[in-house]
Amino acid sequence: MPFSTLLFVCGFLPAYAAVYLLAPARAKNPVLLALSFVFYVWGAPAFLPVILALGVADYQLSKAIGRRRGTRAGGILVASGVTVHLGTLAYFKYSNFFVAQSNAALNALGMAPIGWTAVVLPIGISFLSFEEISYLVDVYRGDARPARRLSEYLLFLMLFPHSIAGPIFRWKDLEAQLSSRTVDASDAREGFGRFVVGLAKKVLIANPVSLTSNAVFALAPDQLTLPVAWLGALAYTVEIYFDFSGYSDMAIGLGRMAGFRFKENFNLPYVSRSITEFWRRWHISLSSWFRDYLYIPLGGSRLGPARTYLNVFLVFLLSGFWHGSNWTFLAWGAYHGAFNLLERVPAYARTWARLPKVIQLALTFLIAVVGWVFFRAEGFHQAAAMLRAMFAGPIAANVGPALASVGNHRALAMIALGLVLTALAAVPSIGARYRDRAYWPAAAAQLALVPVLLVLSLAYMADSKFSPLIYFKF
Amino acid sequence: MTSALRRAAPWLYVVVAMAALAFPVANIGQRLLREPPLAGAQEEPALPRPTWASIRSGHFQDRLEAWFNFHLGLRPGLVRLDSTLSWYAFHQTSAVSRAIRGRGDALFIDEDVAFLNRERPVPSAAYASRLGALARLQRTLAARGQALVPVIIPSKTSLHPDEVPASLRASRADPRPSDESYHALRTALDAAGVRYADGRAALERLRAEGMRAFPLTGRHLSRPGACRVAGEIASVAADLLRAPIAPPDCTAVGEVPADFQAEEFDLRRLANLFEYPPHTRSVRVASTPEVPPAARAPAPGPVLFVCSSFCYKLQEAWQRAALGSATRYWYYHSQLYRSDGRPVAGKVAPGDAEWRENVDGSRILVVDLPEPMLEWFGYGFIEDLSDAEALRGAAASAPGAGAARDVRRSN
């Protein structure tokens, strides 16, 4: 049940707020766990036994690891736990891809393909696996205590606000909040406000813009012109940010309504002045996970420049592959990894530092936009066609119709609005003022904005679900 | 008091917000608020019954969500709000609406705009194989005193391409593939020996006189347009029947009804805006006769229109001109539905008693060849008719058939 549906907003959300806020303190966690069960049963009932089994196994394993912390036996236990989770992730997320690649190779060799029934990807498996791994590793490292109650650990895993699209939680960040937290009126109000802002980002900006990006990426290579290809790439740049950060906002808001304080997952990534900075601002929970559980264990920057470069590149490569089981995601990871490495080369770094800030900002944005082409493309063939059109494509004489064929006024306006909002939020005097709770005009604007955004979002959701036949008489 | 209010205010805010969100759900069961329904037909989803298998596969959830979305309270108002916002702020219909806003507030259905922007002409293979059967049927029926009249119905974009905004009109070589499709269809019909009414040619002549062939905010023919096409049909039918049929008198000043439900506004209505559209004002329209009204000829007999939604207007024009003693309209959309100017009343099974009675009892049978649907539009009726004729032929040649006919006559 995605958050940006009428069923969630008008059905699940009020029920959640009423049941949770009215529940006595002792019943709040059971209520939240029950609601999370319902949420999970709705979205991925077939996967529920798997998540429960893994949760129970983690719970037991973490107790054993906790008792053998720092020992070889503990190391074996944590390694076996990590292997199970990576194996689960590999099976559900990557087996189809690997079988397809194997079959392509077998086909080329004239051999019979592997018989295979495609595996359905359960929602949130990527986030869940990383959370479980971080839990076991943190317990082993002594950074976290094993969960005292199974119900608390299951709630950590299944907490519905994050079960679809993150952020990636860590047990050590939530443990205290899971066992004891309070929710007051301002939590409920601000959480709801944050949810609505996220909903509006997703529904009012990302969804209309997706019509354009989908239309462009559906074009045949010979239909791609330079302006159309750039429009498609820009549209996707806006779409993915407002979609993903909108979801994170909704998750943070829903958590806040229950008294949780989740960490921020985005921090205006499109105003970064380098790709390194971009990754400190984009999907922060994932970047920090890779840093803490892969980059540092690999040696980080402690083993000399060559090993550092290798570690950085490997982290980005795997980060790309985490996003999806396709070569294009690997390419996207490699692309970002390459720029990260480049920024570590002293000569490049010096030259970059001498550039005016606005040029750094524009170039970083451009690099990100080009990178999204790999991320969005169905395959290398399409990515190559898009990039060819973006940098060497024909400028059609009839630019207006060409653009209009893939973008409607609303989508174009939302692309522009998305970029303007991002730029405005980055202006310190504006962004800081808006977030300043003591500044009453900002507080009043936020209060007034929430109902307006909510009604507009509901209207768009209702309208986009209404696609009738013209022949009203029938 | 003030501090208590200040403490209570955030809770009040949340409570009011949640109550407001829950209201549409409450309205599903209680119907606390009655709203005018949205324009446009949508199939009402049934409330699904949960079974373990359906929950596990996710079908139950999908169906329940569809049911929820359909019945959710305030939905018509929300849809209208978004559509109105889209119309005024972005100068377009909502993203998923099939109505497309053109120049001067002209509206088009997406299918017609897609037809105008075709990259290649409609492949004649889509219909060529049926034209031989059509010609044979036409001859067979004519010999029995029935006229089978196919009529070419143009796309609105073929007659009013200038009203499609340049931003939505793809540049194409001249002649446009959409126009080539029309010429290719005519050539194929001529080659097969099919007599047909060329609705597009009639409407182009009407347009040259400064009249609208299609209403500004409707998809289907305007009243003068329908009258002209009805005249073409009458002319072809008269030739096939070798009997005079008086052409419709299109000189009468007509009045487009102010009724918002009229088909002149079907696309505007489909836009589902809050405001009452200005185009619903009654508009007086007049047309000069293409052929001067001839001496009144006797009514040709019952007419059956078996076609797409375009025939609503043809049937209306035919009735208004009092050309036939009775008309009947069967809507064809991969399946036959009886209509008679009302919402579809039910399906008609090809070959059954009702089918045979109406087909055999009609003096004129009209089938349409709508430009935007040439590739897929159901030629099923022609096939059904061919099957029926084949059966009739087989029955006639069977021993004792003459006796059976005599028995039927005596009944």
Interface residues (C-beta under 8 A of the other chain):
Chain A: M1 T5 L6 L7 V9 C10 G11 L13 P14 A15 A17 A18 L21 V41 W42 G43 P45 A46 A185 S186 A188 R189 F192 P208 L211 A397 N398 G400 P401 L403 A404 S405 N408 H409 R410 A411 A413 L447 V450 P451 L454 V455 L456 L458 A459 Y460 M461 A462 D463 S464 K465 F466 S467 P468 L469 I470 Y471 F472 K473 F474
Chain B: R7 A8 A9 P10 W11 Y13 V14 A17 M18 A19 L21 A22 P24 V25 L38 A39 G40 A41 Q42 I55 R56 G58 Q61 E65 F68 N69 L72 R75 L78 V79 L81 D82 S83 L85 S86 A89 F90 H91 Q92 S94 A95 V96 S97 R98 A99 I109 N117 P165 A166 S167 L168 R169 A170 S171 R219 D266 L267 R269 L270 N272 S309 Y331 H333 Y337 S339 R342 P343 V344
